[in-house]
């Protein structure tokens, strides 16, 4: 039994198209095209000069700056004095009205939550303090 029997009307064998060699040729052309286009791309970069590390000076030179350290579970430290975040608006308003040039350093400890820190920043903004620094170094609780 033949795979393709002859056509009885013409007396010839039918032609057949082999697809496997065609797939091999297509994959070869595709791989050649990909490798060729990758070799055309020039990787361009910009030179970046990174500044040298320096020890930072205190953000506020005078002694009237308040250190507000956010801690865990809704607590904070106002110049090393333990307070709750509910006490913060009153302290901020009293500090702003009692100090001619109020400065605030906002810090956090290892146990501070992000939500409490954002809430404290919102209270600072509502109180109208404009000179605020955020400390990014690691600090232990209450220091």
Order of alpha helices (4+ residues) and beta strands (2+ residues): alpha-beta-beta-beta-alpha-beta-alpha-beta
